Amino acid sequence: MTAASDPAFGLGLLVALLAACAAVVAARAALRWRIGRAARVDRGTGVDWMAGLLAVPRRYLVDVHHVVARDPHAARMHALAAGGLLAGSTLALLGLVPPLGASRLFWITTALAFLLALVGGAMVARRRYPRRPARLSGGTFQRLPLLLVAYGGGALLVALAATLGDPLAPLGWLGLAMAAIGGFGLVRQLAGGPMRHAFAGALHLAAHPRPGRFEGERATALMPADLEAPRLGVATPADFAWNQLLGFDACIQCGRCEVACPAFAAGQPLNPKRLIQDLAGAFKSGPPAYAGSPYPNARPVAGIGGPDLPIVGAGALIHPDTIWSCTTCRACVEECPMMIEHVDAIVDLRRFQTMELAAVPAGAIPTLSESRYAEEPGGRPLSARTDFAAGLPLPLIADKGSCDVLLWLGAGAYELRHGRTLRALVELLRRASIDYAVLGAEERDCGDLARRLGDEATFADLARANIATLSRYAFRRILTADPHALHVLRNEYPAFGGHYELIHHSAFLDELTAEGRLNLVAMPDGRLTYHDPCYLGRYNGETEAPRRLLDRLGLERVEMERHGKRAMCCGGGGGAPVSDIAGDRRIPDIRMAQARATGAATVAVACPQCAAMLEGVTGDVAQVRDLAELVLAAVEAAPASQGAGR
Amino acid sequence: MIPHAEALLKPLTIKGLTIRNRVMSTSHAPGYGKDGKPQERYQLYHAEKAKGGIGLTMFGGSSSVALDSPATPWAQISVADDSVIPYFQQFAERVHAHGAKLMIQLTHMGRRTKWDTEHWLPTISASARREPASRTIPRAMDKNDIRRVVRAFAEAARRCKEGGLDGCEISAAHGHLVDQFWSPSVNQRTDEYGGSLENRMRFGREVLEAMREATGGDYVIGIRMSGDEMLEDGLSQQDCLEIAATYAKDGLVDFINVMGGQARDEMSHAISLPNMSFPVAPFLFLPSAIKREVEVPVFHAQRVTDLATGARAVAEGHVDMVAMTRAHIADPHLMRKLIEGRDDDIRQCVGAGYCIDRIYVGGDALCIQNAATGREATMPHVIAKADRSRKVVVVGAGPAGLEAARVSAERGHRVVLFEKDDRPGGQINLAARATWREALSGIPRWLAAQVSKKGVDIRLGTEATEAMILAEQPEVVILATGGLAHTGFAKGAERAVTTWDVLAGRIEPSGSVLLYDEIGGHNAASTAEVLARKGCLVEMATHDLQIGQEVGTTNKPIHLRELYKAGVILTPNMELIEIYPEGNRLVAALRNTMTAAEEERVVDHVVVDYGTLPVEGLFASLRAGSVNDGETDLDALVAGRPQRWTGEDGYALYRIGDAWTGRNIHAAIYDALRLCKDL
């Protein structure tokens, strides 16, 4: 038998041919990203290709794996299928080299690799048949396991035939045919199917807009928009940066975002997976092929898209209600194994709607105009921000000139509910003899709401005005009970020249109690659960300080299933409460039910939005208490003589 | 959730004086003054509001500046000499300790007082025109009087400042001397103090200027005035607007405290101190109109009973501060509860007017539903936990039983509350069925909500038996089974029905009705109104000197107005002596209590009100087994000590409210509070 008529040799050629085809398909796909604007990277630089490409293995094996491994079965499945496929194919290609191709041991090794691929493929099949889980897409995705099994199984037969020799030669040819069918099928899936994620995902890791995410940073700050650009925000696919387009193509439609999305759970017309597919489809010809779960209660759209056609609108691909349903909680981003930045895309789309079209939901109109003209989203006088004190003395930094801790009050100060929290915090500061002050009427809104609603211009004005005010005073750090303000001042003001040391009151009170500056007594028995604010946990990585603090109160702390960085949103972020997009249920109702399911009588919160949203739930509810209120109760229960600084 | 509640929490600064929020209590006369001084009881009453978070509390609803305006009526305060200053200082310290501000109201009552009290001095006014309410005829003031009274106001203002009070207002409302000068209904002078409005405003101007001079420019001085006297020959709304605008523009006043109406006679009292027959905030348009004309802050009180109304008044800009005076009598911790997010726990004023009505008969102001108000030295507004948790069974969920259950639960006891009816409230449920008395239902509604919130085991629709009570193994059994109406003692009384039968709808009278009342309370008057509205021809007879004799100043005129309007024949000084049948009708024999002449009425129904007699069945069966033989230690009850059987094995048995003896709602609630706070 000649080498040329050997199925094993044929397999090598097949792999070489597939690789060549894949390269062409991938290159054609990649060319489409070029319609996008220049790459956007949160470090303000372009894509650092060298560093990025060198970092891909680490980013893949560590960071991606870290996300994938939250579902251990999926991690094993992927390791087997992808690893087996890559290893087997590489070996098969090497088999073209004469000494190796003649080695029985080599073909045993190759067979083993393809066996692994086959097992992986079988696991993919097992996951999708007989019943496909709702979060997984169907369509071409249902063919994927068949192609994997055909390619892996076929190649396994070829390798086995090569190992055992002539008796099995017919089987070898059969295997080669199977591998060819499977292989070409897979290559075809590179263009628009599941396999696209393989090459787009790898490149996405190299050219990621937030490289800090692979270096232990939270990297959650929105990137400033160029307000001098001829078009603000994103109207058409061509308005996205090319590496964002690349990111959309990396989606493997695993549906983890869909499961995590609070708006999806509430039946609002947002499904992050579908959204990314719409965006990925928008810059290609023809309507996107999509066989996953739809936008819940989907609003009708024309379904027309193209590289230079509008993305959002009833006459386009995505209904406006979809982008205004987002709470910017980043749960989808946190869950995405492909490290896609959904929230960036949504805010980019909102920026165009808000700044170019003034097409915002009715409820958000006053919020934005008041943010702009009154510098406060509720239109309330800035001087009224300290009214919450209800008679408590509040030192003004204008009177003191400097202080150790500047207390940033935030928009919640105007609300009765959060006023209680702030009064508790102020009382704790007084008891701990903290040298603190507030800005009083000089504090403008931090701009969080305007920015999340796409009004970058108002945000930039507010940021600059606040930075100018802060520059007049000396303080060591800024304390706030509002994670949104914390995030904006800590992570988003630096791009505007404001660099401050921020501390959230959970961490601050944790410090004070750890140092013994506040004496607590253990509270009477009671079961409590802690709801992580998105902007504290996911955005700022602070999940432990609140828990340490609560544990000092001596209450029985239980966790909701979704907690820490994977906690579910209260529904209060991203302007969602003012946008008020109708769904089947309210997000806070879902979250409160999760809290009640723990059996806790109290749900501890650390954010004015969370408090307001959860306290708005009716029926069988847990009482909502901010950390500061709980700590104050424990401090007040302590014998007065022990109170430091009294 | 109270809409716009944040508007109430905004501090208000007047001349450098910062008041922490927008809710206040106006100066009024609780009848707590002693020897013309605000002593402990008076101070504690206001300190409780301060503790409860109020921004500003004003006291001394008409504290007198001169001897011919005596302090004795309504047990008021005299600021006519320096001996009051130390009391002011102590008072201010008590209130300031809780972060609230304290102001006083100064006045000369003019003709609106009595000459036959401590000093026996003639009353004075702008002109010698009799006031119907006080029934005094004043002497027209001469220039010396004017000079003397102006000086007296100035001296009094100085005493307020030296006493550490945060400010003061003069009363130019309710027909006091300053507004007697303003009002053409009184002022008939022909000199520079009478005639044109400018002349009539002169006396008040001189008073305010002298007070300013005596206290320096930085002291807060305001004025309480009517926004419209609503009197044919009185001050119109336009006059009042002009007075307010002029005094404010000329810098004479730092705030204007506006009310509606006046108080020259019975009906005008009822209107200017609106009871539950009025809508909430009926005169809010008056301060609102003045606020448009002046730069100084505007305050207002008049039946703002709930925070939602108060918040609306402030948020919509009608007033700068809202006065919730009676609301604080019902719950002095109103603001603290709002601030702490416990607004559901606020005991809301129902507008019964019990507090104000008591002072017009020389009593002390007490709240129909909060027995701790005015008794701060002995009765707690916040109930302390007991050392040991006991098992308490309360029978009857009327006001007494509900309060007993509430207080016991607050004490940390395990409470079972039996009620044979399918809803709590007892006799209040009956009283609330009578036309404008419906708001009484707020009393049991709050109590029942608190009781269920505090975890009391409430068993409605369950008539307690001895066995059921003992099965609970109680340590304390409190019988609050109330009383039952009866048909009285006249011959043939069995032919009569009671007012209860009518209110409960057990009978539906038609035709002619004789309603005979031996109590003089709301009950018979309400029932007469109900009957007349159902189309009956009603005659209401009573043994008393007048109809509704026991009903107070702010309620009686409303009853009389409604009874007159409904065509009820009012027959006082008549005793029911016999009822006998004639055909299918009844003859009621009446005897005039003055002449002893007898008269007869042929009617279709005789309805009577003789009050209630206690329901005593359970008491008789439980008494023998109790450790105290059913006795209440009255010395301990009055002294505020625990009953002497507390802690003995077995159960102690007590009776409260009408089950003890038929009285009123306040008595029922006070019985319960003072017994249970020490259990």
Contacts between the chains, C-beta under 8 A, distances in Angstrom:
chain1	res1	chain2	res2	distance
A	384	B	6	7.9
A	384	B	10	6.0
A	387	B	6	6.6
A	387	B	9	5.3
A	387	B	10	4.3
A	387	B	11	6.6
A	388	B	6	7.8
A	388	B	9	6.8
A	389	B	11	8.0
A	390	B	9	5.0
A	390	B	20	6.0
A	390	B	21	6.0
A	390	B	53	7.4
A	390	B	339	5.2
A	391	B	11	7.3
A	391	B	20	3.1
A	391	B	21	6.8
A	391	B	53	7.8
A	391	B	55	7.7
A	391	B	99	4.8
A	414	B	6	6.3
A	415	B	6	7.1
A	416	B	5	5.4
A	416	B	6	5.6
A	416	B	9	7.3
A	416	B	338	7.8
A	416	B	339	7.9
A	416	B	341	7.0
A	417	B	341	6.6
A	419	B	6	7.5
A	419	B	9	7.1
A	419	B	339	7.7
A	420	B	339	7.1
A	420	B	340	6.6
A	420	B	341	5.8
A	423	B	339	7.7
